[in-house]
């Protein structure tokens, strides 16, 4: 069927624009910033204030998992001088929409290139293989079917409610899918044209950023870099790939280990990211897949691609298709590849690395490995969040679906019509499914934290703050305990340690010992919800948590086997009283705290190993400390102590303090 030359391209580009616009609109309709998203902004506030990349001034803790996300927010905040929450919202929507655009462009390029064989084929000005003889309107000579590239897998992704929830949220989810989509597009284009040295090094640089986008993305980064390193090229080019890809992440890793005293963000220590909770992981997987029947569109589209075999002919930008043959490639002096008849097994193997099929394999294997990793660590407590990159990887090769429209003389013929029906039917099923799940709820009771520990985080905070779109820090003042916390700080000018009381209307304040220094001894707030707490107080107020995201002492406690996922550490407040040096006797201690436990904690804190670990983040950062931190970062990351002070005394062979008479 002869289509106007402008129609296939217009349908493809229009589909991209529509899908991206729907995603941005959907993200805006569900806009919010999570409590965990506000944690990032505390670090940004400290950067802007000149305190460095820390959560609390004077204590070097990397409380944010994504390094690039932190500095991206910081950079735009510094440039715009706009309110941090609005900066985050703007960046998130741009990156989310951009991820869809880049992903669909990459998949469109994939279908235009899969049928051309190796990278050695030389594309023409419109992306067609050199040598194909275009007919009228840019179609190949002869009677060839036309093809429309329609949004498919991309629609499936944006239809899932958690995808739109985390299009904003203040977390790095938007950056993660944007980086994956960008790398996908660059890899696909790398397979389709003889690469220049510059294009290969740009690809290597982008791939190398993966661990700084999020640590587990080292999987995709590593596979991509290995593929382009082993592909045809000179050893000079390979050395350049290693240097360019490693410059930023290796440089930052050296600095991280010396500055923070850890080989990865403190969040990985607090959550014991190396631990295994397979059962909880499968619960988390089904919590996302089951309610939305998420397997349906992925299965239907995958079957459609396998049955219709759109890679058997290249899809030209005008919608025509060009049958092509396979070939091999060899390297030229600048590292590019050209077609050759060389029968060398090594050359043939290397040439296959720079093919669209290899790129598809890398992205699908990445999705599988990321899913296995998520299953192993037990997933997350936020509905669907950590599986979104997995879904995005699985979606990318089918982000758009080629629908082959038979030539006029082929209509009615069994094979041509059947292939068209399969493709069109799969697309129609995907669209119907997407519409049906768009406004569904995967967790009807998601505002309640049940036995699984998983919660619909956005709905939870919308309900508990009374704001349908909690974005600003002060929106969270309507969360239980927040206003009383601000009042308690204002009412205790001498300072003290704030501990959450059983009732939501007040806080227990443990005072500092006398004499009180001029200006007060300062406040420390000990509470799980770090984001809303830290963003509603000044930077002079220290905010720490019992789980250890921003508190090294809690981070290095042993994991609770039966704890809620993502919250399976809980340091007793006795340690905090001992650590902050507050008054340790009644009646100044809250009634539920034991003086003997606090006394034991004071002695336990003198354990040499514990003191060394704490000094790695609290000590003055001298050259000697930087070197020691760098050398012992992995040892510090593995260090754990017992949360019961008396047991810790035994572990560290310390003499218990004398029991004071009551």
VEXROFI-256419 format. One record per residue (C-alpha): residue number from 1; residue in three letters; x, y, z. Coordinates in steps of 0.2 Angstrom, whole numbers, always signed. Layout:
# VEXROFI-256419
NUM / ALA / X / Y / Z
...
# end
This chain:
# VEXROFI-256419
1 / UNK / +0 / +0 / +0
2 / UNK / +8 / +16 / -5
3 / UNK / +7 / +29 / +9
4 / UNK / +11 / +48 / +7
5 / UNK / +30 / +50 / +10
6 / UNK / +26 / +62 / +25
7 / UNK / +14 / +50 / +34
8 / UNK / +25 / +37 / +42
9 / UNK / +37 / +50 / +49
10 / UNK / +23 / +61 / +55
11 / UNK / +14 / +46 / +63
12 / UNK / +31 / +41 / +72
13 / UNK / +35 / +59 / +78
14 / UNK / +17 / +63 / +82
15 / UNK / +17 / +47 / +93
16 / UNK / +32 / +52 / +102
17 / UNK / +26 / +69 / +105
18 / UNK / +9 / +62 / +111
19 / UNK / +16 / +49 / +122
20 / UNK / +29 / +61 / +131
21 / UNK / +15 / +74 / +133
22 / UNK / +4 / +61 / +141
23 / UNK / +17 / +56 / +153
24 / UNK / +22 / +74 / +158
25 / UNK / +3 / +78 / +160
26 / UNK / +1 / +62 / +170
27 / UNK / +16 / +66 / +181
28 / UNK / +9 / +84 / +184
29 / UNK / -8 / +77 / +189
30 / UNK / +1 / +66 / +202
31 / UNK / +14 / +78 / +206
32 / UNK / +22 / +77 / +224
33 / UNK / +38 / +77 / +233
34 / UNK / +41 / +62 / +244
35 / UNK / +48 / +63 / +262
36 / UNK / +63 / +54 / +255
37 / UNK / +64 / +66 / +241
38 / UNK / +66 / +80 / +253
39 / UNK / +81 / +71 / +261
40 / UNK / +90 / +76 / +245
41 / UNK / +86 / +94 / +247
42 / UNK / +93 / +95 / +264
43 / UNK / +110 / +90 / +256
44 / UNK / +107 / +103 / +243
45 / UNK / +104 / +116 / +256
46 / UNK / +121 / +112 / +264
47 / UNK / +130 / +113 / +248
48 / UNK / +122 / +130 / +245
49 / UNK / +127 / +136 / +262
50 / UNK / +145 / +131 / +260
51 / UNK / +144 / +116 / +272
52 / UNK / +149 / +103 / +258
53 / UNK / +139 / +88 / +252
54 / UNK / +133 / +83 / +269
55 / UNK / +116 / +80 / +278
56 / UNK / +122 / +88 / +295
57 / UNK / +135 / +101 / +295
58 / UNK / +151 / +93 / +304
59 / UNK / +147 / +75 / +299
60 / UNK / +152 / +68 / +282
61 / UNK / +137 / +57 / +278
62 / UNK / +132 / +53 / +260
63 / UNK / +113 / +52 / +263
64 / UNK / +108 / +52 / +245
65 / UNK / +109 / +36 / +234
66 / UNK / +111 / +46 / +217
67 / UNK / +126 / +57 / +216
68 / UNK / +122 / +65 / +200
69 / UNK / +104 / +68 / +205
70 / UNK / +110 / +78 / +220
71 / UNK / +122 / +89 / +210
72 / UNK / +110 / +91 / +196
73 / UNK / +97 / +98 / +208
74 / UNK / +111 / +109 / +217
75 / UNK / +117 / +116 / +200
76 / UNK / +100 / +121 / +194
77 / UNK / +96 / +128 / +211
78 / UNK / +111 / +138 / +211
79 / UNK / +108 / +144 / +193
80 / UNK / +90 / +149 / +195
81 / UNK / +90 / +154 / +214
82 / UNK / +72 / +147 / +214
83 / UNK / +64 / +137 / +228
84 / UNK / +71 / +120 / +229
85 / UNK / +55 / +110 / +228
86 / UNK / +50 / +119 / +212
87 / UNK / +67 / +116 / +204
88 / UNK / +65 / +98 / +208
89 / UNK / +48 / +97 / +200
90 / UNK / +54 / +106 / +184
91 / UNK / +69 / +95 / +182
92 / UNK / +59 / +79 / +186
93 / UNK / +46 / +83 / +173
94 / UNK / +58 / +87 / +159
95 / UNK / +69 / +71 / +162
96 / UNK / +53 / +60 / +163
97 / UNK / +47 / +67 / +146
98 / UNK / +64 / +67 / +139
99 / UNK / +66 / +48 / +144
100 / UNK / +51 / +44 / +134
101 / UNK / +57 / +54 / +119
102 / UNK / +74 / +47 / +119
103 / UNK / +68 / +29 / +122
104 / UNK / +56 / +30 / +107
105 / UNK / +68 / +38 / +96
106 / UNK / +80 / +24 / +100
107 / UNK / +68 / +10 / +96
108 / UNK / +62 / +19 / +80
109 / UNK / +80 / +19 / +75
110 / UNK / +82 / +1 / +80
111 / UNK / +68 / -5 / +68
112 / UNK / +76 / +5 / +54
113 / UNK / +92 / -3 / +57
114 / UNK / +89 / -21 / +62
115 / UNK / +86 / -27 / +44
116 / UNK / +102 / -20 / +38
117 / UNK / +114 / -33 / +45
118 / UNK / +130 / -27 / +52
119 / UNK / +136 / -10 / +56
120 / UNK / +147 / -11 / +41
121 / UNK / +133 / -6 / +29
122 / UNK / +133 / +12 / +25
123 / UNK / +117 / +21 / +28
124 / UNK / +111 / +34 / +16
125 / UNK / +105 / +52 / +19
126 / UNK / +89 / +46 / +26
127 / UNK / +96 / +31 / +36
128 / UNK / +93 / +18 / +22
129 / UNK / +107 / +6 / +18
130 / UNK / +118 / +11 / +4
131 / UNK / +114 / +2 / -12
132 / UNK / +96 / +0 / -10
133 / UNK / +87 / +8 / -25
134 / UNK / +73 / +19 / -19
135 / UNK / +58 / +20 / -29
136 / UNK / +45 / +34 / -30
137 / UNK / +42 / +43 / -14
138 / UNK / +58 / +36 / -7
139 / UNK / +51 / +18 / -7
140 / UNK / +62 / +4 / -13
141 / UNK / +60 / -2 / -31
142 / UNK / +47 / -15 / -32
143 / UNK / +32 / -18 / -22
144 / UNK / +36 / -17 / -4
145 / UNK / +25 / -15 / +11
146 / UNK / +24 / +1 / +21
147 / UNK / +27 / +2 / +39
148 / UNK / +20 / +13 / +53
149 / UNK / +29 / +15 / +70
150 / UNK / +16 / +16 / +83
151 / UNK / +18 / +19 / +102
152 / UNK / +17 / +3 / +111
153 / UNK / +28 / -2 / +125
154 / UNK / +30 / +16 / +130
155 / UNK / +11 / +17 / +132
156 / UNK / +12 / +2 / +143
157 / UNK / +25 / +11 / +154
158 / UNK / +17 / +27 / +156
159 / UNK / +0 / +19 / +160
160 / UNK / +6 / +11 / +176
161 / UNK / +2 / +23 / +190
162 / UNK / +19 / +21 / +200
163 / UNK / +28 / +27 / +184
164 / UNK / +18 / +43 / +184
165 / UNK / +20 / +44 / +203
166 / UNK / +39 / +44 / +202
167 / UNK / +39 / +55 / +187
168 / UNK / +41 / +68 / +201
169 / UNK / +43 / +63 / +219
170 / UNK / +60 / +72 / +221
171 / UNK / +69 / +55 / +220
172 / UNK / +80 / +50 / +206
173 / UNK / +68 / +39 / +196
174 / UNK / +66 / +52 / +182
175 / UNK / +85 / +53 / +180
176 / UNK / +87 / +34 / +180
177 / UNK / +75 / +31 / +165
178 / UNK / +82 / +46 / +156
179 / UNK / +100 / +39 / +157
180 / UNK / +94 / +22 / +152
181 / UNK / +85 / +30 / +137
182 / UNK / +100 / +41 / +132
183 / UNK / +112 / +26 / +133
184 / UNK / +99 / +15 / +123
185 / UNK / +98 / +28 / +109
186 / UNK / +117 / +31 / +108
187 / UNK / +120 / +12 / +107
188 / UNK / +107 / +9 / +94
189 / UNK / +115 / +23 / +83
190 / UNK / +132 / +16 / +87
191 / UNK / +127 / +0 / +77
192 / UNK / +120 / +9 / +62
193 / UNK / +134 / +20 / +56
194 / UNK / +153 / +19 / +55
195 / UNK / +157 / +27 / +72
196 / UNK / +169 / +41 / +73
197 / UNK / +181 / +42 / +88
198 / UNK / +171 / +56 / +95
199 / UNK / +155 / +47 / +95
200 / UNK / +162 / +32 / +103
201 / UNK / +170 / +42 / +117
202 / UNK / +154 / +51 / +120
203 / UNK / +145 / +35 / +121
204 / UNK / +158 / +28 / +133
205 / UNK / +157 / +44 / +144
206 / UNK / +138 / +43 / +146
207 / UNK / +139 / +24 / +150
208 / UNK / +152 / +27 / +163
209 / UNK / +140 / +39 / +172
210 / UNK / +129 / +24 / +177
211 / UNK / +135 / +20 / +194
212 / UNK / +134 / +39 / +199
213 / UNK / +116 / +39 / +193
214 / UNK / +112 / +24 / +204
215 / UNK / +125 / +11 / +210
216 / UNK / +116 / -4 / +203
217 / UNK / +116 / +4 / +186
218 / UNK / +134 / -2 / +185
219 / UNK / +126 / -18 / +177
220 / UNK / +120 / -9 / +162
221 / UNK / +136 / +3 / +162
222 / UNK / +147 / -12 / +163
223 / UNK / +139 / -22 / +149
224 / UNK / +138 / -7 / +137
225 / UNK / +156 / -3 / +140
226 / UNK / +162 / -21 / +138
227 / UNK / +152 / -22 / +122
228 / UNK / +160 / -6 / +114
229 / UNK / +177 / -11 / +121
230 / UNK / +177 / -28 / +112
231 / UNK / +169 / -22 / +96
232 / UNK / +180 / -19 / +81
233 / UNK / +193 / -5 / +84
234 / UNK / +211 / -1 / +88
235 / UNK / +219 / -3 / +105
236 / UNK / +222 / +16 / +105
237 / UNK / +203 / +18 / +104
238 / UNK / +200 / +5 / +118
239 / UNK / +212 / +14 / +129
240 / UNK / +203 / +30 / +126
241 / UNK / +186 / +21 / +130
242 / UNK / +193 / +16 / +147
243 / UNK / +200 / +33 / +151
244 / UNK / +185 / +43 / +146
245 / UNK / +172 / +31 / +154
246 / UNK / +182 / +29 / +170
247 / UNK / +187 / +47 / +173
248 / UNK / +172 / +54 / +182
249 / UNK / +166 / +38 / +192
250 / UNK / +183 / +33 / +197
251 / UNK / +188 / +50 / +202
252 / UNK / +172 / +52 / +212
253 / UNK / +175 / +35 / +220
254 / UNK / +192 / +39 / +226
255 / UNK / +185 / +56 / +233
256 / UNK / +170 / +47 / +241
257 / UNK / +181 / +34 / +250
258 / UNK / +192 / +47 / +257
259 / UNK / +179 / +60 / +261
260 / UNK / +165 / +49 / +268
261 / UNK / +175 / +33 / +273
262 / UNK / +164 / +22 / +263
263 / UNK / +164 / +14 / +245
264 / UNK / +146 / +17 / +242
265 / UNK / +132 / +29 / +249
266 / UNK / +128 / +27 / +267
267 / UNK / +110 / +22 / +262
268 / UNK / +118 / +5 / +256
269 / UNK / +125 / +3 / +273
270 / UNK / +109 / +8 / +282
271 / UNK / +98 / -4 / +271
272 / UNK / +111 / -18 / +270
273 / UNK / +110 / -18 / +252
274 / UNK / +121 / -34 / +251
275 / UNK / +108 / -44 / +262
276 / UNK / +96 / -56 / +255
277 / UNK / +77 / -56 / +257
278 / UNK / +71 / -67 / +243
279 / UNK / +54 / -70 / +249
280 / UNK / +50 / -52 / +252
281 / UNK / +57 / -48 / +235
282 / UNK / +45 / -59 / +226
283 / UNK / +31 / -52 / +237
284 / UNK / +36 / -35 / +230
285 / UNK / +37 / -41 / +212
286 / UNK / +19 / -47 / +213
287 / UNK / +14 / -31 / +222
288 / UNK / +17 / -22 / +205
289 / UNK / +14 / -35 / +192
290 / UNK / -1 / -44 / +199
291 / UNK / -14 / -29 / +201
292 / UNK / -10 / -22 / +184
293 / UNK / -8 / -38 / +174
294 / UNK / +8 / -30 / +169
295 / UNK / +14 / -46 / +160
296 / UNK / +0 / -44 / +147
297 / UNK / +6 / -30 / +136
298 / UNK / +24 / -36 / +137
299 / UNK / +19 / -53 / +132
300 / UNK / +7 / -48 / +118
301 / UNK / +20 / -36 / +111
302 / UNK / +34 / -48 / +112
303 / UNK / +24 / -61 / +103
304 / UNK / +19 / -49 / +90
305 / UNK / +37 / -44 / +86
306 / UNK / +42 / -63 / +86
307 / UNK / +28 / -67 / +74
308 / UNK / +29 / -53 / +62
309 / UNK / +48 / -52 / +62
310 / UNK / +49 / -34 / +58
311 / UNK / +68 / -36 / +58
312 / UNK / +68 / -45 / +42
313 / UNK / +67 / -29 / +33
314 / UNK / +73 / -12 / +37
315 / UNK / +60 / +2 / +40
316 / UNK / +64 / +18 / +31
317 / UNK / +59 / +35 / +37
318 / UNK / +46 / +36 / +24
319 / UNK / +38 / +20 / +30
320 / UNK / +44 / +8 / +16
321 / UNK / +54 / -7 / +20
322 / UNK / +70 / -14 / +12
323 / UNK / +76 / -32 / +12
324 / UNK / +94 / -33 / +16
325 / UNK / +107 / -46 / +19
326 / UNK / +119 / -49 / +33
327 / UNK / +138 / -46 / +33
328 / UNK / +153 / -44 / +44
329 / UNK / +164 / -30 / +48
330 / UNK / +182 / -26 / +51
331 / UNK / +190 / -11 / +60
332 / UNK / +198 / +4 / +51
333 / UNK / +213 / +14 / +57
334 / UNK / +202 / +26 / +67
335 / UNK / +192 / +12 / +75
336 / UNK / +177 / +12 / +64
337 / UNK / +170 / -3 / +55
338 / UNK / +168 / -7 / +37
339 / UNK / +160 / -22 / +28
340 / UNK / +172 / -36 / +23
341 / UNK / +171 / -54 / +18
342 / UNK / +184 / -59 / +31
343 / UNK / +180 / -76 / +37
344 / UNK / +190 / -74 / +54
345 / UNK / +180 / -81 / +68
346 / UNK / +186 / -67 / +80
347 / UNK / +182 / -54 / +67
348 / UNK / +164 / -61 / +65
349 / UNK / +161 / -62 / +83
350 / UNK / +167 / -44 / +86
351 / UNK / +156 / -38 / +72
352 / UNK / +141 / -46 / +80
353 / UNK / +144 / -35 / +95
354 / UNK / +140 / -20 / +85
355 / UNK / +123 / -25 / +79
356 / UNK / +106 / -20 / +85
357 / UNK / +103 / -38 / +91
358 / UNK / +117 / -36 / +103
359 / UNK / +111 / -20 / +110
360 / UNK / +93 / -27 / +112
361 / UNK / +101 / -42 / +121
362 / UNK / +111 / -30 / +133
363 / UNK / +96 / -20 / +138
364 / UNK / +85 / -36 / +141
365 / UNK / +99 / -44 / +151
366 / UNK / +101 / -28 / +161
367 / UNK / +82 / -28 / +165
368 / UNK / +83 / -46 / +170
369 / UNK / +99 / -44 / +181
370 / UNK / +91 / -28 / +189
371 / UNK / +75 / -38 / +193
372 / UNK / +85 / -52 / +201
373 / UNK / +95 / -39 / +212
374 / UNK / +79 / -31 / +217
375 / UNK / +72 / -48 / +222
376 / UNK / +87 / -53 / +232
377 / UNK / +87 / -37 / +242
378 / UNK / +68 / -38 / +246
379 / UNK / +63 / -24 / +234
380 / UNK / +57 / -9 / +243
381 / UNK / +44 / -2 / +254
382 / UNK / +37 / +10 / +240
383 / UNK / +25 / +2 / +228
384 / UNK / +33 / -2 / +212
385 / UNK / +47 / +11 / +213
386 / UNK / +63 / +1 / +212
387 / UNK / +56 / -10 / +198
388 / UNK / +52 / +4 / +187
389 / UNK / +70 / +3 / +179
390 / UNK / +67 / -15 / +176
391 / UNK / +50 / -12 / +167
392 / UNK / +58 / +2 / +157
393 / UNK / +72 / -9 / +151
394 / UNK / +60 / -23 / +146
395 / UNK / +49 / -9 / +137
396 / UNK / +62 / -1 / +127
397 / UNK / +64 / -14 / +113
398 / UNK / +45 / -13 / +110
399 / UNK / +43 / +6 / +114
400 / UNK / +36 / +8 / +97
401 / UNK / +29 / -7 / +87
402 / UNK / +31 / -8 / +68
403 / UNK / +14 / -11 / +59
404 / UNK / +17 / -18 / +42
405 / UNK / +4 / -13 / +30
406 / UNK / +3 / -24 / +15
407 / UNK / +6 / -18 / -3
408 / UNK / -11 / -16 / -12
409 / UNK / -9 / -32 / -22
410 / UNK / -5 / -41 / -6
411 / UNK / -22 / -37 / +3
412 / UNK / -32 / -53 / +5
413 / UNK / -17 / -64 / +4
414 / UNK / -17 / -75 / +20
415 / UNK / +1 / -72 / +26
416 / UNK / +2 / -53 / +23
417 / UNK / -15 / -50 / +30
418 / UNK / -12 / -61 / +45
419 / UNK / +4 / -52 / +49
420 / UNK / -4 / -35 / +48
421 / UNK / -18 / -42 / +59
422 / UNK / -6 / -49 / +72
423 / UNK / +3 / -32 / +73
424 / UNK / -12 / -21 / +74
425 / UNK / -21 / -33 / +86
426 / UNK / -6 / -33 / +98
427 / UNK / -6 / -14 / +97
428 / UNK / -25 / -12 / +100
429 / UNK / -24 / -24 / +115
430 / UNK / -10 / -13 / +122
431 / UNK / -20 / +3 / +120
432 / UNK / -35 / -5 / +128
433 / UNK / -25 / -12 / +142
434 / UNK / -16 / +5 / +145
435 / UNK / -33 / +14 / +146
436 / UNK / -40 / +2 / +158
437 / UNK / -25 / +3 / +171
438 / UNK / -22 / +21 / +170
439 / UNK / -34 / +26 / +184
440 / UNK / -33 / +10 / +193
441 / UNK / -25 / +7 / +210
442 / UNK / -13 / -7 / +213
443 / UNK / -15 / -5 / +232
444 / UNK / -33 / -1 / +236
445 / UNK / -28 / +0 / +254
446 / UNK / -11 / +7 / +250
447 / UNK / -13 / +21 / +264
448 / UNK / -11 / +7 / +277
449 / UNK / +6 / -1 / +280
450 / UNK / +1 / -20 / +280
451 / UNK / +11 / -35 / +284
452 / UNK / +21 / -34 / +267
453 / UNK / +28 / -17 / +273
454 / UNK / +24 / -10 / +256
455 / UNK / +14 / +6 / +254
456 / UNK / +7 / +17 / +241
457 / UNK / +19 / +31 / +246
458 / UNK / +10 / +45 / +237
459 / UNK / -7 / +41 / +243
460 / UNK / +0 / +38 / +261
461 / UNK / +7 / +56 / +262
462 / UNK / -7 / +64 / +253
463 / UNK / -19 / +57 / +266
464 / UNK / -9 / +60 / +281
465 / UNK / -4 / +78 / +277
466 / UNK / -21 / +83 / +270
467 / UNK / -13 / +89 / +254
468 / UNK / -18 / +81 / +237
469 / UNK / -1 / +87 / +231
470 / UNK / +12 / +88 / +245
471 / UNK / +26 / +97 / +237
472 / UNK / +33 / +111 / +249
473 / UNK / +41 / +107 / +265
474 / UNK / +28 / +116 / +274
475 / UNK / +15 / +105 / +267
476 / UNK / +22 / +92 / +278
477 / UNK / +20 / +102 / +294
478 / UNK / +2 / +95 / +293
479 / UNK / +9 / +77 / +295
480 / UNK / +8 / +71 / +313
481 / UNK / +21 / +77 / +325
482 / UNK / +28 / +90 / +313
483 / UNK / +21 / +106 / +321
484 / UNK / +24 / +101 / +339
485 / UNK / +42 / +98 / +334
486 / UNK / +44 / +115 / +327
487 / UNK / +36 / +122 / +343
488 / UNK / +47 / +111 / +354
489 / UNK / +62 / +118 / +346
490 / UNK / +56 / +136 / +348
491 / UNK / +51 / +133 / +367
492 / UNK / +69 / +126 / +371
493 / UNK / +81 / +140 / +367
494 / UNK / +95 / +130 / +378
495 / UNK / +94 / +116 / +365
496 / UNK / +92 / +98 / +368
497 / UNK / +88 / +81 / +361
498 / UNK / +70 / +79 / +354
499 / UNK / +63 / +61 / +355
500 / UNK / +46 / +57 / +347
501 / UNK / +33 / +54 / +361
502 / UNK / +19 / +41 / +361
503 / UNK / +6 / +55 / +358
504 / UNK / +8 / +65 / +342
505 / UNK / +5 / +82 / +350
506 / UNK / +22 / +84 / +359
507 / UNK / +40 / +79 / +360
508 / UNK / +51 / +73 / +374
509 / UNK / +66 / +85 / +376
510 / UNK / +81 / +78 / +385
511 / UNK / +91 / +94 / +390
512 / UNK / +109 / +97 / +389
513 / UNK / +120 / +97 / +404
514 / UNK / +124 / +113 / +413
515 / UNK / +133 / +125 / +411
516 / UNK / +123 / +130 / +395
517 / UNK / +135 / +139 / +382
518 / UNK / +130 / +156 / +376
519 / UNK / +117 / +154 / +362
520 / UNK / +112 / +137 / +368
521 / UNK / +119 / +119 / +366
522 / UNK / +109 / +116 / +350
523 / UNK / +95 / +105 / +345
524 / UNK / +96 / +87 / +339
525 / UNK / +80 / +79 / +332
526 / UNK / +79 / +60 / +332
527 / UNK / +65 / +54 / +320
528 / UNK / +63 / +42 / +306
529 / UNK / +55 / +54 / +293
530 / UNK / +71 / +63 / +289
531 / UNK / +65 / +73 / +274
532 / UNK / +50 / +83 / +281
533 / UNK / +59 / +85 / +298
534 / UNK / +76 / +92 / +291
535 / UNK / +67 / +103 / +278
536 / UNK / +56 / +112 / +292
537 / UNK / +71 / +116 / +303
538 / UNK / +87 / +126 / +301
539 / UNK / +103 / +119 / +296
540 / UNK / +109 / +122 / +314
541 / UNK / +97 / +109 / +320
542 / UNK / +105 / +91 / +318
543 / UNK / +93 / +79 / +311
544 / UNK / +96 / +60 / +313
545 / UNK / +86 / +44 / +312
546 / UNK / +86 / +27 / +320
547 / UNK / +88 / +18 / +304
548 / UNK / +104 / +26 / +300
549 / UNK / +101 / +35 / +283
550 / UNK / +109 / +51 / +290
551 / UNK / +116 / +44 / +306
552 / UNK / +132 / +33 / +305
553 / UNK / +129 / +26 / +323
554 / UNK / +113 / +18 / +318
555 / UNK / +118 / +13 / +300
556 / UNK / +132 / +1 / +307
557 / UNK / +120 / -8 / +318
558 / UNK / +115 / -26 / +314
559 / UNK / +99 / -29 / +303
560 / UNK / +83 / -35 / +310
561 / UNK / +78 / -51 / +301
562 / UNK / +60 / -48 / +303
563 / UNK / +60 / -29 / +301
564 / UNK / +50 / -20 / +288
565 / UNK / +59 / -19 / +271
566 / UNK / +69 / -3 / +270
567 / UNK / +66 / +1 / +289
568 / UNK / +75 / -15 / +297
569 / UNK / +86 / -5 / +308
570 / UNK / +81 / +3 / +324
571 / UNK / +94 / +11 / +336
572 / UNK / +88 / +13 / +354
573 / UNK / +87 / +31 / +359
574 / UNK / +99 / +27 / +374
575 / UNK / +113 / +27 / +362
576 / UNK / +108 / +45 / +356
577 / UNK / +108 / +52 / +373
578 / UNK / +125 / +44 / +376
579 / UNK / +132 / +50 / +359
580 / UNK / +125 / +68 / +361
581 / UNK / +130 / +70 / +379
582 / UNK / +113 / +75 / +385
583 / UNK / +108 / +73 / +404
584 / UNK / +107 / +54 / +407
585 / UNK / +97 / +53 / +423
586 / UNK / +79 / +55 / +428
587 / UNK / +68 / +65 / +429
588 / UNK / +76 / +73 / +414
589 / UNK / +76 / +57 / +404
590 / UNK / +59 / +51 / +398
591 / UNK / +51 / +39 / +409
592 / UNK / +53 / +24 / +397
593 / UNK / +72 / +25 / +396
594 / UNK / +83 / +16 / +408
595 / UNK / +98 / +25 / +416
596 / UNK / +108 / +9 / +416
597 / UNK / +106 / +7 / +397
598 / UNK / +112 / +24 / +394
599 / UNK / +127 / +21 / +405
600 / UNK / +131 / +5 / +396
601 / UNK / +129 / +14 / +379
602 / UNK / +142 / +27 / +385
603 / UNK / +155 / +14 / +389
604 / UNK / +150 / +4 / +373
605 / UNK / +154 / +20 / +362
606 / UNK / +172 / +19 / +368
607 / UNK / +175 / +3 / +358
608 / UNK / +190 / +7 / +348
609 / UNK / +183 / +0 / +332
610 / UNK / +167 / +10 / +334
611 / UNK / +177 / +25 / +338
612 / UNK / +187 / +23 / +322
613 / UNK / +172 / +21 / +311
614 / UNK / +164 / +36 / +319
615 / UNK / +180 / +46 / +317
616 / UNK / +180 / +42 / +298
617 / UNK / +165 / +54 / +296
618 / UNK / +166 / +65 / +311
619 / UNK / +185 / +68 / +313
620 / UNK / +193 / +83 / +305
621 / UNK / +197 / +79 / +287
622 / UNK / +216 / +79 / +287
623 / UNK / +227 / +71 / +273
624 / UNK / +231 / +57 / +285
625 / UNK / +212 / +54 / +289
626 / UNK / +208 / +55 / +270
627 / UNK / +221 / +41 / +266
628 / UNK / +216 / +30 / +281
629 / UNK / +197 / +32 / +275
630 / UNK / +202 / +27 / +258
631 / UNK / +212 / +12 / +263
632 / UNK / +199 / +6 / +276
633 / UNK / +183 / +11 / +267
634 / UNK / +177 / -7 / +264
635 / UNK / +181 / -12 / +281
636 / UNK / +171 / +2 / +288
637 / UNK / +156 / -2 / +277
638 / UNK / +156 / -20 / +284
639 / UNK / +157 / -15 / +302
640 / UNK / +142 / -19 / +313
641 / UNK / +139 / -18 / +332
642 / UNK / +125 / -24 / +343
643 / UNK / +110 / -12 / +346
644 / UNK / +108 / -19 / +364
645 / UNK / +122 / -9 / +374
646 / UNK / +125 / -23 / +386
647 / UNK / +128 / -36 / +372
648 / UNK / +140 / -23 / +364
649 / UNK / +150 / -22 / +380
650 / UNK / +153 / -41 / +379
651 / UNK / +157 / -40 / +360
652 / UNK / +170 / -27 / +362
653 / UNK / +177 / -34 / +379
654 / UNK / +173 / -19 / +389
655 / UNK / +170 / -17 / +407
656 / UNK / +152 / -13 / +412
657 / UNK / +150 / +3 / +422
658 / UNK / +145 / +1 / +440
659 / UNK / +127 / +0 / +444
660 / UNK / +122 / +16 / +453
661 / UNK / +110 / +14 / +468
662 / UNK / +92 / +20 / +465
# end
